[in-house]
């Protein structure tokens, strides 16, 4: 986790995103790169269907907002003792850089994120919150994991880790991405839910595999009863004081989860702790 990407836009969770990126950078001595995230195209919104009047997004205003985001990002880093990256900077200490004049759009984010160990975004949902399209672009197109900041800025990150295990390829890949956090965690819990498993190893087997890698992990499989798998993952994480939830994204299709719900959708809607997620 030596390089982190932070798309910066004005939304209600920006403080939490920056705090989450800072905690990660402090943990791993990362370089945090920010850029101003803005729409890719002028948006035409019908105002008067009879007269044909439209509202056109102001490109200059978008550019000005991106510059303001850059000032906010750099000020935050400087106020928290993180210096700008330079040839003389300590490569093992947290540092930051800002990408000026980044191309607009979530498509740029998805492509550029391929260069980084992880991208830090806010949990979508709610008025004035981050957009789901931004999260999904990075999740499905970057080939890299996301660190998803909760609504409230976290106070710690990665001391107690819960792995939401369902035996799937997506979750196995996410656990591999989470290895830097697992190596430094004080406690690792691998939790399976009987109704949420797909054909694959059990939570107990995953915990044993991590132990063979030199980590200390406990595996458990719980009966869901009347609760959903997503509810149990979050309830157990909160009961354990978990400050990082590791979850493979969308073992079921996105469409199915939109219609019927699913653990990924529930966690994205309700998680109160940072989530490391990959597809």
N, C-alpha and C positions, 0 to 999 in steps of 0.2 A: 504493500500500500504506500509506495513512495511517491506516487503521482496521483493527484485528485483533480477532477474537473468539476467546477461549480457554475452552472448556468444561472445567471443573476437576473431576476426580473422583480418588479414591484408586486408583491403579494403578501398575504397575511403571515406566511410562515418564513419569510426571509431571515429573520433573526435566528430562528431555529435551524435553518439550513446552514447559516454561517457558523453557528455554535457547534453543530455536528461536524462540519468540515474541520473546524479548529481542533476539536477533541481528537479526531482521527489523525490530523497532522502532528499533534503533540505526541500521540502514541507511537507513531512510526517515523517521525522526522520527515514528513512528506512535503513536497512542493505542491501548493494549492494554486491552480490556475482558474481564474474567473473570466467570464465574458458576458456581455449584455445580450440576453435572449429577447428577440423581437420577432414580430410576424414576418412570414416569408413574402407575402404578397399584399397589395392593397386590398382591403376588405370592402366589398360593396354591400351595404345593408339597405334593403328597400325601406323607404320612409312613407312614401305616398304612392300606393299602387295605381292610383288614377292618373296623377300628374307625372309619375315616373321619376320623382325626385329620389336621389340617393345620397347617402353619406359616404365619403371616401376617407379612409384612414390617412392621417397626416404623417407622411414619412419623416418629415423633419422633426415632428414631435417624438416619433419613435426613436430617432437617433439621439435626440436630446435626453430622452429617458434612459437610453443605454449608457450615455456618458454619466448621467447622475448615478446609475447603478454602479459604474466603475468607481466613482468617488466614494460611494458608500462601502463598497467591498474593500478598497484600499485603506480607508480610514479605520474600518473594523479590524483589519489585520494589524495595522500599525499600533492601534490602541491596545491590542492584546499581545504586543511584544513580538509579532511575527514580521521579520524583515523581508524586503524585496529580494528576489533571487538575483544573484550576480556572480561573477567569476570568483569573487572573494568570499561569498557566503559559505557558511558551514554546511556541507552536504548532508550532515546527520541531524541538522536542526530544522524545525518548521520554517518555511519561507513561502512567499507568494509571488505571483505574477499576474498581470492583467493582459488579456488579448484585446487590443483596440480594433474597432471597425470589423468585428466578426460578421460574416455573412448572416443574413436573417434566416429564421425558420428552424423548426424542430429537425428537419432533415440534416442541416449542418451539425446540430448537436449529436445526432445519432452516428454520423460518420466520424466526427472529430473525437468523440468519446472512445473510439477504438484505440487511441494512443495512450489511454490512461488506465491505471489499475482499477479505478472506480469513479463513478459519477455520483455526486451528492445532490439530491433533489428533495423537495418537500412532499409530504403526503397529500395527494389530491383530495378535493372535496371541500364543500363549504363555500360560502360567499367570499369572494376575494382571495381564494386559495389557489395553489398551483394547478395547472391544467393536467388532466389525465393524458392528453395527447402527448405532452412533453415526456412524461414518465414512460409511456408505452413506446415512444420512438426510441428512447435510449435502451429500454429493456429488450426490445425485439431486434433492433438493428445494430447495436454497438458491439455485441459479442462480449460485453464486459458487465460486471455486476453494478448494481445501484446500492447506495446507502441512502435510505429514505428517512428523512428527519420527521419526528412527530410534531404535533401542533405546539407543544410546550418545549422550549429548548432543554435538551438533556443536561444533566449534571455530570454524568459519567458515561463511558462507552466501552463495552467489551470486557468488563470484569466478570459478569455472569452472563453466559451465553446459552440460549435455548435454541436447539435445532429442531424445527418442525419437520419431522421425518415422516415420509410416506412411501419410501422404497423406490422412488422414481428416478429416472435419469436426470430430470431437471434439478431435483434436490441434491443428488450426488454431485452434480456439477457445482451447485451453489456452495456445498460444503467445501469443495476444493478451493473455490475462490475465497472462502472465509478463513482459510488456514492461517494467515497472519494474525487474525484476531484470536483464533483458537490456541495458537502457540503462546499467547500472552494472557489468556483468560485464567482467572482464579477458579472458575467453576464452569463445567460444560454439562448440560443436560440434553439428552437426545430423547425426544418424546414422539411416540407413535400413537395414533388413534385407530381403534379396530376398524371403524367404518371408512376411514380415509386412506387405507393402504392400497397400493397397486402391487402387482406381482414383483417381488424383489426382496431384499434383505429386511429383517426386522430392525426396530430401533435398538434392541439389545445387541444385535450383530454389528450395527454401525458403531455403537459405543465401543465394542470390543476391538473393532478395526482401528478406531482412533487411539485406543490405549496401546495397541501394538506400534503405533506411530510415535509413542512417547508422551501422549496426552492422557489426562485423567478425565474420563467421561463416564456418566451413568446413563444407561438406557432403560426406558420404561415404555410399556404399551398400555394405554387406558381404554376402558370401555366408554363409548360415547353416551349411552343412555339416551336421554331426550335432548342433549345438547349437540350442536354441530361441531365438526372438527375445528373450524376457525374459532369458535367461542372457547373451546377447551385450550387451544394453543395460547390464546391471549390471557385467559384466566390463570393458567399455570405459570405463564411468564410473569404476570404481575405478582402472583403469590411468592415466586422465587426471588423477586426483586431484580428480575432480568433487565439488563441495560443493552442487550442486543439480541434480536430475534433473527435467526437465519432461516430463510424460506425459499424453496424453489417455486417459481411463478408459473401458474396456469398449466398444471398437469392436465386438467380438463381444459377444453377450448374456451377462449374468451367469450364466444357467443353463448355457450352453455352456462358459463358463470354469470353472464349478464341476465339470463332468463331465470335460472334456478338458484343462483348463488353458489358459493364455493369458498374454501379456505383462503385463497388468494384475495378474492374480492372482499371478504370479511376483514382480513388483516389490513388491507389498504384503506378500508373505511374506518377502522376503529383502533388501530394500534396506538398505544401511548408511549412506546419506546422506539428507538431506532430499529430499522429493519434492513438487513442485508438481503437483497433479492436478486436472482438471476433466472434466466429462462434457458 
